[in-house]
Amino acid sequence: MDSMQFLQLIPRIRVYEKKLLDKAQIERMIDANTSEGALKVLQETEYAAFMNEVRRPDDYEILLSNELVRLYKTMHEASPLKEIIDVMALKYDYHNIKVLVKGKILDKDFSQMLIPVGMVGVNDLKSAINGEDFGRLPKKMEECLRKIFEKFEETNDPQFIDLIADQYLYAHIHEIANKKNIKDKALDRYLTNLIDLNNVKTLLRAKKQDKNVNFFLDAIVPGGSIDASKFRSLYLDTIENIPNNLSSKEYSQVLREGIASYIETSSVSEFEKLIDNHIMSIMKEAKIVTKGLEPVLTYMYVKENEIKQIRTIMVGKLNNITKEVIRERLRDGYV
């Protein structure tokens, strides 16, 4: 991959970054006395373009959905390598696969949970899954769906839906990267950290459910820096020893704090927040990068994080959650 092909795009990325919400705007949303007041702050930002579709604060998801679609449309048109944008979009395809498969199995309509972004349009994905016509989808998605339905028929256990979909998500990302010879240290680092930390999170959940080691090994996502034999020994050891056993990793502090929180609360919520903050700290390093795809990946990740922050604030305001609790729930920002 020629890193110089992104040279013309990076100045545009820097312009886009200046339109991100700053700390003061986030604070004003948190400090607003009502959900209406929080939403009003967004009228001063690029979210204002979709504000006419929002009739009341409860409609904030319309705003966020439209902004997410706009982000991907803009970046797909601007990027000299469309596959990079597809790599970032795939998580939404596989989220939608989880939603649609669960809906089909349970005979329920979860359409409100679908996200209108991805390599495959939501309607095409819905039609393929409901009609069990998987062959019309990209090969990895077809393989994923066949494996999910085979496993469910064998076990009647719906938790395999998420586990298998997550495995195929990263396999699909690696397939695209290999086909297009996308060799980039920033992308590799991002994926390795994400895969490793999410596999540790899977370990915690599997041990909590008292699953055997083979269940866990079947559930882990390949492609990280920790191999199956290491994960086997981690699983057979105590949770308390995980940070020491992985102390050489760059995310060792995340493990230390995250595992400590999990031991105290039996919840992975704080661990998930620490993971997100760690990935954001990696992304912040791209502020001084002037070539390659790192600034592109970073901007998209940061914009998606901003959308999550707005969602957290609006959910808090609509449910009368205190400002302090909302602040605690927010992930680190970029600006």
C-alpha positions in Angstrom: 0.0 0.0 0.0 1.3 3.4 -1.0 1.0 5.7 2.1 1.5 8.8 -0.1 -2.0 8.3 -1.8 -3.6 9.8 1.3 -1.6 13.1 1.2 -4.5 15.0 -0.5 -7.1 13.7 2.0 -5.2 14.5 5.2 -5.7 18.3 4.9 -9.5 17.7 4.6 -9.3 15.4 7.7 -7.7 18.3 9.7 -10.6 20.5 8.6 -13.2 17.9 9.7 -11.4 17.5 13.0 -12.0 21.2 13.7 -15.7 20.6 13.5 -15.6 17.9 16.3 -17.4 18.9 19.5 -14.9 20.4 22.0 -14.8 19.8 25.7 -16.7 23.0 26.4 -19.6 21.9 24.2 -19.7 18.4 25.8 -19.7 20.1 29.3 -22.5 22.4 28.3 -24.6 19.4 27.2 -23.9 17.7 30.5 -24.6 20.8 32.5 -27.9 21.5 30.7 -30.9 21.2 33.1 -33.1 19.4 30.6 -32.7 17.1 27.6 -34.0 19.9 25.4 -31.2 22.1 26.7 -28.6 19.4 25.9 -29.9 18.9 22.4 -29.9 22.7 21.8 -26.1 22.8 22.1 -25.9 20.6 18.9 -27.7 23.4 16.9 -24.3 25.2 16.9 -22.5 22.2 15.3 -22.6 20.2 12.1 -25.4 18.1 13.6 -27.7 21.1 12.9 -28.1 19.9 9.3 -30.4 17.2 10.5 -32.1 19.1 13.4 -35.3 19.7 11.4 -36.0 16.0 11.6 -36.0 16.0 15.4 -39.3 16.9 16.9 -38.5 16.1 20.5 -35.4 15.1 22.5 -36.5 11.4 22.3 -35.7 11.6 18.6 -32.0 12.1 19.2 -31.2 8.8 17.5 -32.5 10.1 14.2 -29.9 12.9 14.5 -27.1 10.5 15.4 -28.0 7.9 12.7 -28.1 10.6 10.0 -24.7 11.9 11.1 -23.2 8.4 11.1 -24.5 7.8 7.6 -23.1 11.2 6.5 -19.7 10.4 8.0 -19.4 7.2 6.0 -20.8 8.6 2.8 -18.3 11.6 3.0 -15.3 9.4 3.8 -16.2 6.8 1.2 -16.3 9.5 -1.5 -13.1 11.1 -0.3 -10.9 8.1 0.4 -8.6 7.0 -2.4 -8.8 3.5 -1.0 -12.5 2.7 -0.4 -11.6 -0.6 1.3 -10.2 1.3 4.3 -13.7 2.8 4.9 -15.2 -0.7 4.5 -12.9 -2.0 7.2 -14.3 0.6 9.6 -17.9 -0.1 8.4 -17.8 -3.9 8.9 -18.6 -3.7 12.6 -22.0 -2.4 11.7 -22.7 -5.2 9.2 -21.9 -7.8 11.8 -23.9 -5.9 14.5 -26.8 -6.0 12.0 -26.3 -9.7 11.4 -26.5 -10.3 15.2 -29.8 -8.3 15.4 -31.4 -9.9 12.3 -30.4 -13.5 13.3 -31.8 -13.1 16.8 -35.0 -11.6 15.4 -35.4 -14.6 13.0 -34.7 -17.2 15.7 -37.0 -15.5 18.3 -39.6 -14.5 15.7 -39.4 -10.9 16.8 -38.8 -7.6 15.0 -35.7 -5.8 16.3 -35.6 -3.3 13.3 -35.1 -0.4 15.7 -31.7 -1.8 16.7 -30.4 -1.9 13.1 -27.7 0.6 12.1 -28.0 2.0 8.5 -24.2 1.8 7.8 -22.1 -1.0 6.4 -20.8 -2.7 3.3 -24.2 -4.3 2.7 -27.4 -2.3 2.9 -29.7 -3.1 5.7 -32.6 -4.1 3.4 -30.3 -6.4 1.4 -29.0 -8.0 4.6 -32.5 -8.4 6.0 -33.7 -10.0 2.8 -30.8 -12.4 2.6 -31.1 -13.6 6.2 -34.9 -13.8 6.3 -34.9 -15.7 3.0 -31.9 -17.7 4.0 -30.3 -16.7 0.7 -26.8 -16.2 2.1 -25.0 -16.7 -1.2 -25.8 -13.2 -2.3 -23.7 -11.8 0.5 -19.9 -11.4 0.7 -18.3 -14.8 1.2 -17.2 -14.2 4.9 -20.8 -13.1 5.8 -22.2 -16.1 4.1 -19.8 -18.4 6.0 -20.6 -16.6 9.2 -24.4 -17.0 8.8 -24.1 -20.7 7.9 -22.0 -21.4 10.9 -24.3 -19.5 13.2 -27.4 -21.4 12.1 -25.6 -24.7 12.2 -24.3 -24.0 15.7 -27.7 -22.9 16.9 -29.4 -26.0 15.5 -26.8 -28.1 17.3 -26.8 -26.3 20.7 -29.9 -24.1 20.8 -27.6 -21.6 22.6 -28.1 -18.0 21.3 -24.9 -16.7 22.9 -23.0 -18.4 20.0 -24.5 -15.8 17.7 -22.4 -13.0 19.1 -19.3 -15.1 19.5 -19.3 -16.4 15.9 -20.2 -13.0 14.4 -17.3 -11.4 16.3 -14.9 -14.0 15.0 -16.0 -13.4 11.4 -15.9 -9.7 11.8 -12.2 -9.7 12.4 -11.6 -12.4 9.8 -13.4 -10.3 7.3 -11.3 -7.2 8.1 -8.1 -9.2 7.7 -9.4 -10.7 4.4 -10.0 -7.2 3.0 -6.6 -5.9 4.3 -4.8 -8.9 2.7 -6.6 -8.7 -0.6 -5.7 -5.0 -1.0 -2.2 -5.4 0.5 -3.1 -3.0 3.2 0.0 -3.2 5.5 -0.2 -0.4 8.0 1.3 -0.4 11.5 -1.5 1.8 12.9 -4.2 -0.5 11.6 -2.3 -3.6 12.9 -1.8 -2.0 16.3 -5.5 -0.9 16.5 -6.8 -4.4 15.6 -4.3 -6.3 17.8 -5.1 -4.2 20.9 -8.9 -4.5 20.2 -8.8 -8.3 19.7 -6.5 -9.0 22.7 -8.6 -6.9 25.1 -11.9 -8.2 23.9 -10.6 -11.8 24.2 -9.7 -11.1 27.8 -13.2 -9.7 28.3 -14.6 -12.9 26.8 -12.4 -14.9 29.2 -13.9 -13.0 32.2 -17.5 -13.7 31.0 -16.8 -17.4 30.3 -15.2 -18.0 33.7 -18.2 -16.2 35.3 -20.5 -18.6 33.5 -18.3 -21.5 34.6 -17.7 -22.6 31.0 -15.0 -25.2 30.3 -11.7 -24.1 28.7 -12.7 -25.6 25.3 -15.8 -23.4 25.1 -13.6 -20.4 25.8 -11.0 -21.3 23.2 -13.7 -21.8 20.6 -15.0 -18.3 21.5 -11.8 -16.3 21.2 -11.1 -14.2 18.1 -7.9 -15.0 16.3 -5.6 -12.4 14.9 -4.3 -10.8 18.1 -0.9 -11.1 19.8 -1.9 -13.8 22.3 -2.1 -17.4 20.9 -4.5 -20.1 22.0 -2.0 -21.9 24.2 -1.3 -18.7 26.2 -5.1 -18.2 26.5 -5.5 -21.7 27.7 -3.0 -21.2 30.5 -4.6 -17.8 31.4 -8.0 -19.5 31.6 -6.8 -22.3 33.9 -5.1 -19.7 36.1 -6.8 -17.2 38.4 -8.3 -14.0 37.2 -6.0 -12.1 39.6 -2.9 -13.3 37.8 -4.0 -12.1 34.3 -2.3 -8.6 34.6 1.0 -10.2 35.8 0.9 -12.8 33.0 0.4 -10.1 30.4 2.6 -7.4 32.0 4.7 -6.9 28.8 1.7 -5.7 26.8 1.2 -2.0 26.1 -2.3 -2.3 27.6 -1.0 -3.8 30.9 -2.4 -0.9 32.9 -5.8 -1.3 31.3 -5.7 -5.0 32.5 -4.5 -4.0 36.0 -7.3 -1.5 36.5 -10.0 -3.4 34.6 -9.4 -6.7 36.3 -9.4 -5.0 39.7 -12.7 -3.3 38.9 -14.1 -6.6 37.7 -13.1 -8.5 40.9 -14.7 -5.8 43.0 -18.0 -5.4 41.0 -18.4 -8.6 38.9 -19.1 -6.2 36.0 -17.1 -5.5 32.8 -18.5 -2.0 32.4 -15.4 -0.2 33.8 -13.1 -2.6 31.9 -15.0 -1.7 28.6 -14.6 2.0 29.4 -10.8 1.5 30.0 -10.5 -0.4 26.7 -12.2 2.5 24.8 -10.0 5.1 26.6 -6.9 3.0 25.7 -7.8 2.9 22.0 -8.5 6.6 22.1 -5.1 7.3 23.6 -3.6 5.3 20.6 -5.6 7.4 18.2 -4.5 10.7 19.7 -1.0 9.9 18.5 -2.2 10.5 14.9 -2.5 14.2 15.6 1.1 14.6 14.5 1.0 12.1 11.6 1.1 13.7 8.1 0.8 10.7 5.8 -0.7 7.3 5.5 -4.1 6.1 6.6 -3.7 6.6 10.3 -5.3 10.1 10.3 -8.2 8.7 8.3 -8.8 5.8 10.7 -8.4 8.1 13.7 -10.9 10.7 12.5 -13.5 8.0 11.9 -13.0 6.4 15.2 -13.1 9.8 17.0 -16.2 10.8 15.2 -17.9 7.6 16.2 -16.8 8.1 19.8 -18.3 11.6 19.7 -21.6 10.1 18.6 -21.5 7.6 21.5 -20.8 10.5 23.9 -23.8 12.4 22.7 -25.9 9.2 23.1 -24.7 8.7 26.6 -25.5 12.3 27.5 -29.0 12.2 26.0 -29.9 8.8 27.6 -28.8 10.3 30.9 -30.8 13.5 30.5 -33.9 11.6 29.4 -33.7 9.3 32.4 -32.9 12.1 35.0 -29.4 10.7 35.7 -27.2 13.1 37.6 -24.4 15.1 35.9 -21.8 13.3 37.9 -22.9 9.8 36.8 -23.1 11.0 33.2 -19.5 12.2 33.4 -18.4 8.9 34.9 -19.9 7.0 32.0 -18.3 9.1 29.3 -15.3 7.8 27.4 -12.3 10.0 26.9 -12.6 12.5 24.0 -10.1 13.5 21.3 -10.4 17.3 21.2 
